[in-house]
């Protein structure tokens, strides 16, 4: 899939989030990369095609009065693993939406276990 089309699906997934969650996104960038770096794969103990997205930063619920003058948090979406798992464009769109929701859950401070329990 062309990167532009994939990017448009990511934008649509963010716009589809409830307004309350979109409005609270502060100092976070959403980036698309083909694959996770070797460093990330090692840290996460995952294979090249197993990791669909990551959140890197200071979760919203951990930011205190001292928070400021920091680089943006990052949500990184990995295009090639998503394309490998999803077998058509509609499935790709759905999986992107799920990954975006999952990683934004981490942005808000939810753990992996809490997100899994919520089905995200």
PyMOL CGO cylinders between C-alpha atoms (Angstrom):
from pymol import cmd
from pymol.cgo import CYLINDER

trace = [
    CYLINDER, 0.00, 0.00, 0.00, 1.23, 3.49, -0.77, 0.3, 1, 1, 1, 1, 1, 1,
    CYLINDER, 1.23, 3.49, -0.77, 2.45, 5.37, 2.31, 0.3, 1, 1, 1, 1, 1, 1,
    CYLINDER, 2.45, 5.37, 2.31, 0.07, 8.29, 1.54, 0.3, 1, 1, 1, 1, 1, 1,
    CYLINDER, 0.07, 8.29, 1.54, -2.97, 6.02, 1.63, 0.3, 1, 1, 1, 1, 1, 1,
    CYLINDER, -2.97, 6.02, 1.63, -1.83, 4.35, 4.83, 0.3, 1, 1, 1, 1, 1, 1,
    CYLINDER, -1.83, 4.35, 4.83, -1.24, 7.78, 6.37, 0.3, 1, 1, 1, 1, 1, 1,
    CYLINDER, -1.24, 7.78, 6.37, -4.76, 8.85, 5.41, 0.3, 1, 1, 1, 1, 1, 1,
    CYLINDER, -4.76, 8.85, 5.41, -6.15, 5.81, 7.24, 0.3, 1, 1, 1, 1, 1, 1,
    CYLINDER, -6.15, 5.81, 7.24, -4.14, 6.78, 10.33, 0.3, 1, 1, 1, 1, 1, 1,
    CYLINDER, -4.14, 6.78, 10.33, -5.53, 10.33, 10.16, 0.3, 1, 1, 1, 1, 1, 1,
    CYLINDER, -5.53, 10.33, 10.16, -9.07, 8.96, 9.80, 0.3, 1, 1, 1, 1, 1, 1,
    CYLINDER, -9.07, 8.96, 9.80, -8.55, 6.69, 12.83, 0.3, 1, 1, 1, 1, 1, 1,
    CYLINDER, -8.55, 6.69, 12.83, -7.44, 9.64, 14.96, 0.3, 1, 1, 1, 1, 1, 1,
    CYLINDER, -7.44, 9.64, 14.96, -10.37, 11.77, 13.76, 0.3, 1, 1, 1, 1, 1, 1,
    CYLINDER, -10.37, 11.77, 13.76, -12.75, 8.92, 14.63, 0.3, 1, 1, 1, 1, 1, 1,
    CYLINDER, -12.75, 8.92, 14.63, -11.68, 8.95, 18.28, 0.3, 1, 1, 1, 1, 1, 1,
    CYLINDER, -11.68, 8.95, 18.28, -14.21, 10.46, 20.67, 0.3, 1, 1, 1, 1, 1, 1,
    CYLINDER, -14.21, 10.46, 20.67, -13.80, 14.24, 20.84, 0.3, 1, 1, 1, 1, 1, 1,
    CYLINDER, -13.80, 14.24, 20.84, -12.98, 14.08, 24.55, 0.3, 1, 1, 1, 1, 1, 1,
    CYLINDER, -12.98, 14.08, 24.55, -9.90, 11.93, 23.85, 0.3, 1, 1, 1, 1, 1, 1,
    CYLINDER, -9.90, 11.93, 23.85, -8.80, 13.90, 20.77, 0.3, 1, 1, 1, 1, 1, 1,
    CYLINDER, -8.80, 13.90, 20.77, -9.04, 17.20, 22.64, 0.3, 1, 1, 1, 1, 1, 1,
    CYLINDER, -9.04, 17.20, 22.64, -6.79, 15.92, 25.44, 0.3, 1, 1, 1, 1, 1, 1,
    CYLINDER, -6.79, 15.92, 25.44, -3.95, 14.85, 23.12, 0.3, 1, 1, 1, 1, 1, 1,
    CYLINDER, -3.95, 14.85, 23.12, -1.12, 17.23, 23.96, 0.3, 1, 1, 1, 1, 1, 1,
    CYLINDER, -1.12, 17.23, 23.96, 2.52, 17.18, 22.88, 0.3, 1, 1, 1, 1, 1, 1,
    CYLINDER, 2.52, 17.18, 22.88, 2.28, 13.88, 21.03, 0.3, 1, 1, 1, 1, 1, 1,
    CYLINDER, 2.28, 13.88, 21.03, 3.30, 13.04, 17.47, 0.3, 1, 1, 1, 1, 1, 1,
    CYLINDER, 3.30, 13.04, 17.47, 1.98, 10.14, 15.47, 0.3, 1, 1, 1, 1, 1, 1,
    CYLINDER, 1.98, 10.14, 15.47, 4.63, 8.71, 13.17, 0.3, 1, 1, 1, 1, 1, 1,
    CYLINDER, 4.63, 8.71, 13.17, 4.46, 5.98, 10.55, 0.3, 1, 1, 1, 1, 1, 1,
    CYLINDER, 4.46, 5.98, 10.55, 7.46, 3.73, 10.00, 0.3, 1, 1, 1, 1, 1, 1,
    CYLINDER, 7.46, 3.73, 10.00, 7.80, 0.59, 7.91, 0.3, 1, 1, 1, 1, 1, 1,
    CYLINDER, 7.80, 0.59, 7.91, 9.18, -1.56, 10.75, 0.3, 1, 1, 1, 1, 1, 1,
    CYLINDER, 9.18, -1.56, 10.75, 10.26, -1.20, 14.38, 0.3, 1, 1, 1, 1, 1, 1,
    CYLINDER, 10.26, -1.20, 14.38, 13.98, -0.67, 14.95, 0.3, 1, 1, 1, 1, 1, 1,
    CYLINDER, 13.98, -0.67, 14.95, 16.13, -3.53, 16.21, 0.3, 1, 1, 1, 1, 1, 1,
    CYLINDER, 16.13, -3.53, 16.21, 16.46, -1.64, 19.49, 0.3, 1, 1, 1, 1, 1, 1,
    CYLINDER, 16.46, -1.64, 19.49, 12.67, -1.53, 19.94, 0.3, 1, 1, 1, 1, 1, 1,
    CYLINDER, 12.67, -1.53, 19.94, 12.26, -5.18, 18.94, 0.3, 1, 1, 1, 1, 1, 1,
    CYLINDER, 12.26, -5.18, 18.94, 14.89, -6.23, 21.48, 0.3, 1, 1, 1, 1, 1, 1,
    CYLINDER, 14.89, -6.23, 21.48, 13.38, -4.07, 24.22, 0.3, 1, 1, 1, 1, 1, 1,
    CYLINDER, 13.38, -4.07, 24.22, 9.86, -5.34, 23.53, 0.3, 1, 1, 1, 1, 1, 1,
    CYLINDER, 9.86, -5.34, 23.53, 11.02, -8.94, 22.92, 0.3, 1, 1, 1, 1, 1, 1,
    CYLINDER, 11.02, -8.94, 22.92, 9.08, -9.15, 19.67, 0.3, 1, 1, 1, 1, 1, 1,
    CYLINDER, 9.08, -9.15, 19.67, 9.70, -10.24, 16.11, 0.3, 1, 1, 1, 1, 1, 1,
    CYLINDER, 9.70, -10.24, 16.11, 9.85, -7.93, 13.10, 0.3, 1, 1, 1, 1, 1, 1,
    CYLINDER, 9.85, -7.93, 13.10, 6.21, -8.58, 12.14, 0.3, 1, 1, 1, 1, 1, 1,
    CYLINDER, 6.21, -8.58, 12.14, 4.75, -8.90, 15.65, 0.3, 1, 1, 1, 1, 1, 1,
    CYLINDER, 4.75, -8.90, 15.65, 4.86, -5.27, 16.79, 0.3, 1, 1, 1, 1, 1, 1,
    CYLINDER, 4.86, -5.27, 16.79, 2.19, -3.03, 15.25, 0.3, 1, 1, 1, 1, 1, 1,
    CYLINDER, 2.19, -3.03, 15.25, 2.74, 0.17, 17.23, 0.3, 1, 1, 1, 1, 1, 1,
    CYLINDER, 2.74, 0.17, 17.23, 4.53, 1.69, 20.19, 0.3, 1, 1, 1, 1, 1, 1,
    CYLINDER, 4.53, 1.69, 20.19, 4.08, 4.58, 22.57, 0.3, 1, 1, 1, 1, 1, 1,
    CYLINDER, 4.08, 4.58, 22.57, 7.17, 6.43, 23.78, 0.3, 1, 1, 1, 1, 1, 1,
    CYLINDER, 7.17, 6.43, 23.78, 6.87, 9.25, 26.27, 0.3, 1, 1, 1, 1, 1, 1,
    CYLINDER, 6.87, 9.25, 26.27, 5.50, 10.42, 29.58, 0.3, 1, 1, 1, 1, 1, 1,
    CYLINDER, 5.50, 10.42, 29.58, 1.90, 9.22, 30.01, 0.3, 1, 1, 1, 1, 1, 1,
    CYLINDER, 1.90, 9.22, 30.01, -0.69, 11.94, 30.46, 0.3, 1, 1, 1, 1, 1, 1,
    CYLINDER, -0.69, 11.94, 30.46, -1.59, 10.76, 33.96, 0.3, 1, 1, 1, 1, 1, 1,
    CYLINDER, -1.59, 10.76, 33.96, 2.07, 11.00, 35.06, 0.3, 1, 1, 1, 1, 1, 1,
    CYLINDER, 2.07, 11.00, 35.06, 2.59, 14.60, 33.95, 0.3, 1, 1, 1, 1, 1, 1,
    CYLINDER, 2.59, 14.60, 33.95, 2.82, 17.00, 36.83, 0.3, 1, 1, 1, 1, 1, 1,
    CYLINDER, 2.82, 17.00, 36.83, 3.32, 20.72, 37.26, 0.3, 1, 1, 1, 1, 1, 1,
    CYLINDER, 3.32, 20.72, 37.26, 6.96, 20.24, 36.21, 0.3, 1, 1, 1, 1, 1, 1,
    CYLINDER, 6.96, 20.24, 36.21, 5.95, 18.94, 32.78, 0.3, 1, 1, 1, 1, 1, 1,
    CYLINDER, 5.95, 18.94, 32.78, 7.05, 21.30, 30.05, 0.3, 1, 1, 1, 1, 1, 1,
    CYLINDER, 7.05, 21.30, 30.05, 9.79, 22.06, 27.57, 0.3, 1, 1, 1, 1, 1, 1,
    CYLINDER, 9.79, 22.06, 27.57, 10.05, 18.40, 26.56, 0.3, 1, 1, 1, 1, 1, 1,
    CYLINDER, 10.05, 18.40, 26.56, 10.11, 16.80, 23.17, 0.3, 1, 1, 1, 1, 1, 1,
    CYLINDER, 10.11, 16.80, 23.17, 6.76, 15.41, 22.03, 0.3, 1, 1, 1, 1, 1, 1,
    CYLINDER, 6.76, 15.41, 22.03, 5.75, 11.91, 22.99, 0.3, 1, 1, 1, 1, 1, 1,
    CYLINDER, 5.75, 11.91, 22.99, 5.63, 9.52, 20.03, 0.3, 1, 1, 1, 1, 1, 1,
    CYLINDER, 5.63, 9.52, 20.03, 3.08, 7.04, 18.87, 0.3, 1, 1, 1, 1, 1, 1,
    CYLINDER, 3.08, 7.04, 18.87, 4.72, 5.01, 16.14, 0.3, 1, 1, 1, 1, 1, 1,
    CYLINDER, 4.72, 5.01, 16.14, 2.58, 2.92, 13.80, 0.3, 1, 1, 1, 1, 1, 1,
    CYLINDER, 2.58, 2.92, 13.80, 4.38, 0.16, 11.87, 0.3, 1, 1, 1, 1, 1, 1,
    CYLINDER, 4.38, 0.16, 11.87, 2.97, -0.14, 8.37, 0.3, 1, 1, 1, 1, 1, 1,
    CYLINDER, 2.97, -0.14, 8.37, 4.46, -3.39, 7.07, 0.3, 1, 1, 1, 1, 1, 1,
    CYLINDER, 4.46, -3.39, 7.07, 3.45, -5.60, 10.03, 0.3, 1, 1, 1, 1, 1, 1,
    CYLINDER, 3.45, -5.60, 10.03, -0.10, -4.20, 9.87, 0.3, 1, 1, 1, 1, 1, 1,
    CYLINDER, -0.10, -4.20, 9.87, -0.28, -4.88, 6.13, 0.3, 1, 1, 1, 1, 1, 1,
    CYLINDER, -0.28, -4.88, 6.13, 1.01, -8.41, 6.65, 0.3, 1, 1, 1, 1, 1, 1,
    CYLINDER, 1.01, -8.41, 6.65, -1.64, -9.24, 9.25, 0.3, 1, 1, 1, 1, 1, 1,
    CYLINDER, -1.64, -9.24, 9.25, -4.60, -7.56, 7.52, 0.3, 1, 1, 1, 1, 1, 1,
    CYLINDER, -4.60, -7.56, 7.52, -5.61, -9.16, 4.22, 0.3, 1, 1, 1, 1, 1, 1,
    CYLINDER, -5.61, -9.16, 4.22, -7.48, -6.28, 2.56, 0.3, 1, 1, 1, 1, 1, 1,
    CYLINDER, -7.48, -6.28, 2.56, -7.92, -2.51, 2.79, 0.3, 1, 1, 1, 1, 1, 1,
    CYLINDER, -7.92, -2.51, 2.79, -10.92, -2.66, 5.08, 0.3, 1, 1, 1, 1, 1, 1,
    CYLINDER, -10.92, -2.66, 5.08, -9.03, -4.95, 7.47, 0.3, 1, 1, 1, 1, 1, 1,
    CYLINDER, -9.03, -4.95, 7.47, -6.03, -2.60, 7.34, 0.3, 1, 1, 1, 1, 1, 1,
    CYLINDER, -6.03, -2.60, 7.34, -8.27, 0.36, 8.27, 0.3, 1, 1, 1, 1, 1, 1,
    CYLINDER, -8.27, 0.36, 8.27, -9.79, -1.58, 11.17, 0.3, 1, 1, 1, 1, 1, 1,
    CYLINDER, -9.79, -1.58, 11.17, -6.41, -2.72, 12.45, 0.3, 1, 1, 1, 1, 1, 1,
    CYLINDER, -6.41, -2.72, 12.45, -4.97, 0.80, 12.22, 0.3, 1, 1, 1, 1, 1, 1,
    CYLINDER, -4.97, 0.80, 12.22, -7.91, 2.05, 14.27, 0.3, 1, 1, 1, 1, 1, 1,
    CYLINDER, -7.91, 2.05, 14.27, -7.35, -0.62, 16.90, 0.3, 1, 1, 1, 1, 1, 1,
    CYLINDER, -7.35, -0.62, 16.90, -3.60, 0.07, 17.08, 0.3, 1, 1, 1, 1, 1, 1,
    CYLINDER, -3.60, 0.07, 17.08, -4.16, 3.84, 17.35, 0.3, 1, 1, 1, 1, 1, 1,
    CYLINDER, -4.16, 3.84, 17.35, -6.71, 3.31, 20.14, 0.3, 1, 1, 1, 1, 1, 1,
    CYLINDER, -6.71, 3.31, 20.14, -4.33, 0.93, 21.94, 0.3, 1, 1, 1, 1, 1, 1,
    CYLINDER, -4.33, 0.93, 21.94, -1.34, 3.27, 21.77, 0.3, 1, 1, 1, 1, 1, 1,
    CYLINDER, -1.34, 3.27, 21.77, -3.41, 6.28, 22.81, 0.3, 1, 1, 1, 1, 1, 1,
    CYLINDER, -3.41, 6.28, 22.81, -4.52, 4.18, 25.77, 0.3, 1, 1, 1, 1, 1, 1,
    CYLINDER, -4.52, 4.18, 25.77, -0.83, 3.98, 26.74, 0.3, 1, 1, 1, 1, 1, 1,
    CYLINDER, -0.83, 3.98, 26.74, -0.58, 7.75, 26.26, 0.3, 1, 1, 1, 1, 1, 1,
    CYLINDER, -0.58, 7.75, 26.26, -3.33, 8.11, 28.86, 0.3, 1, 1, 1, 1, 1, 1,
    CYLINDER, -3.33, 8.11, 28.86, -1.44, 5.80, 31.21, 0.3, 1, 1, 1, 1, 1, 1,
    CYLINDER, -1.44, 5.80, 31.21, -3.22, 2.49, 30.75, 0.3, 1, 1, 1, 1, 1, 1,
    CYLINDER, -3.22, 2.49, 30.75, -1.09, -0.64, 31.09, 0.3, 1, 1, 1, 1, 1, 1,
    CYLINDER, -1.09, -0.64, 31.09, -0.90, -3.44, 28.55, 0.3, 1, 1, 1, 1, 1, 1,
    CYLINDER, -0.90, -3.44, 28.55, -3.03, -5.62, 30.85, 0.3, 1, 1, 1, 1, 1, 1,
    CYLINDER, -3.03, -5.62, 30.85, -5.69, -2.93, 31.27, 0.3, 1, 1, 1, 1, 1, 1,
    CYLINDER, -5.69, -2.93, 31.27, -5.90, -2.43, 27.51, 0.3, 1, 1, 1, 1, 1, 1,
    CYLINDER, -5.90, -2.43, 27.51, -6.17, -6.16, 26.87, 0.3, 1, 1, 1, 1, 1, 1,
    CYLINDER, -6.17, -6.16, 26.87, -8.90, -6.47, 29.49, 0.3, 1, 1, 1, 1, 1, 1,
    CYLINDER, -8.90, -6.47, 29.49, -10.76, -3.66, 27.68, 0.3, 1, 1, 1, 1, 1, 1,
    CYLINDER, -10.76, -3.66, 27.68, -10.37, -5.52, 24.38, 0.3, 1, 1, 1, 1, 1, 1,
    CYLINDER, -10.37, -5.52, 24.38, -8.05, -2.94, 22.84, 0.3, 1, 1, 1, 1, 1, 1,
]
cmd.load_cgo(trace, "trace")
